[in-house]
Amino acid sequence: MAQGTGAAIPSNLVVPSGHVLLLQAEARGVQVYVCQAKSDSPGVFEWAFRSPEAELLNSRGEHIGRHFAGPTWEGNDGSQVVGEVRATASSPSPDAIPWLLLQARSNQGAGVFSRVSYIQRLDTSGGRPPADGCDDAHSGQELRVDYTATYAFYYPSAP
């Protein structure tokens, strides 16, 4: 079950065996979009995802890091993990961004995120751009949409 919602984690988002949960963090922030012409339909405009900007909080509500473009998660200790999406699933909430399974593409530092191998984005709320408001007159305009999510970080279990 995903923490908070009571919703089951979809099977395609389950972390492979051999990895154990290291940490769960709540993200509070925005999903940043920019209004631009679709690459395959130059006269049609859409809100295109640019990046996340969020604070990461532990279960006591203490700031433990941040989440930003890459997608990157960075701990207060300076360690980082950059992820790559492996699978997606629709959120149970229709106004929320999808749930994700990401695999670490790179790690930096010697702290909490230095050994993370997989990340799940679960329990999302908000974050979707509106269906309208993006047209030629608004081309290049940035939109920041509030969202929250639970991120679960995994690392390889000992051999």
N, C-alpha and C positions, 0 to 999 in steps of 0.2 A: 504494500500500500504506500502511496505517496503521503508524506507527512502533511497533516492539515486538512486535506480534502476528503480523505476516505476513499479516494479513487485508486484503483489498482494501477500499477505501472504497466503500460503496454509491453508485451513480450519482446518487441523489437528494440525497446529501450533498456532492457536488462543488461547489466554489466557482465561480461564474460567471466566464467569461473576462473579462479586464480587471482582475483582482485578483492580487496576488502575495503569497507567504508572507513575513511580517515576522518571526515569532517562534513557537517552540513552547515550551510550558511544561508541566511536570508539576504536577498538582494533587494534594495529599494533604490529606484532611480528612474531613468528614462530610456526609451528606445528612440534614436535619432533617425529621422527620415529626411530626404530631400526630394523636392518636386522636380521631375525630369521626364523628358520624352522617352517612351519605350524604345529599346534598341531595334526591335523588329517592326515598329509602327511609329515613325517619327512624328506624326501629327497627333498621337495619342499620348497623354501624360499620366504618370503614376507617382505615388509616393514610394520611393526606392529606399530600402534600408541602408543606413550609413554605418551606425555603430551603437553599442550600448554605453551608457554611463551610469554606473550604480555603485553604491556603498555596499560592502559585505558586512553583515552583523552576525555575531554568534547567538546562541540560544538565550543569553542574558541581555541581548540588545547592544552589546559592546561592538564598536567598530573594529573589524579585524583585517580589512583590506578593501580593495576596489576591483571593479570589473569594467573593462573598456575595450576599444577596438582590437581586433586580432582574430578571434575573440581571446582576450587575455584576462586572467585573474591574478592579482598581485596582493600578497600578504603584507601586513605592516612590517614584517621582517625583510622585505625586499625580494623575496622569492617569487617566481612567476611560473605559470603554466599557460601555454597557448594551445587552444584546442581546435579540432577539425570535426565538423559535423559528420556523424556516421549514420544516424537515423533520426526521423522526426515522427511525431504523433500529434494529432489535434488535441488541444486542451479540452477538458470537459466543459469549460466556460467559453461560449462562442465569441466573447469580446477579447479573449486572451491570446497572446502569442503561443505558438506551438511548444510542446515539450520536446526535449532533445536528448540524444546521447552523443557525446563528443569524446574523441580519443585525443590524448596529448600528442601534439606535433613537436613541441619543444618545452624544455624546462630550464629555469635559470635560478641561481642562488643555492643556498644551503638550508632554507627554511621550510615552512609548512607545505608550500606548493612544489618543492623541488623534486618530489618523487611521485606526484599525481600522474596516474595513467589514464583514467577515465573521469568524465564529468557528466552528471545528469542535470538537466534543467527541468524542474517539476513544479507543480502547484502554481502555475503562472496566473497572474491577474493583470488585465489591461495590456498595454503595449502595442495594440494594433492601430495602424493609421486609419483615418476616416476614409470612406469610400469616395468622398468628393473633396472639392477645395484645391485640387491640383490641376491646373490647366496652363496654357501658354502664358497667360498674364502672371502666373505665380511660379514660373520656371526658375529654379535655383533657390526657392524659398525653403528654409529648414523648418521642420516640425519636431517638437519634443513631446513624446507621449509617455505619461507615467506608467510604470509597471512594477510589479513585485514578482519574485520567484524564489524557489528554494533550489539551491545548487548543492548537489551531493558529490563529494570528491573521493575518489578511490585510488589506492595504490596497490602494486603487486604484493601478494602474500609471500611470505618466506618460502623458499623451495623446500 
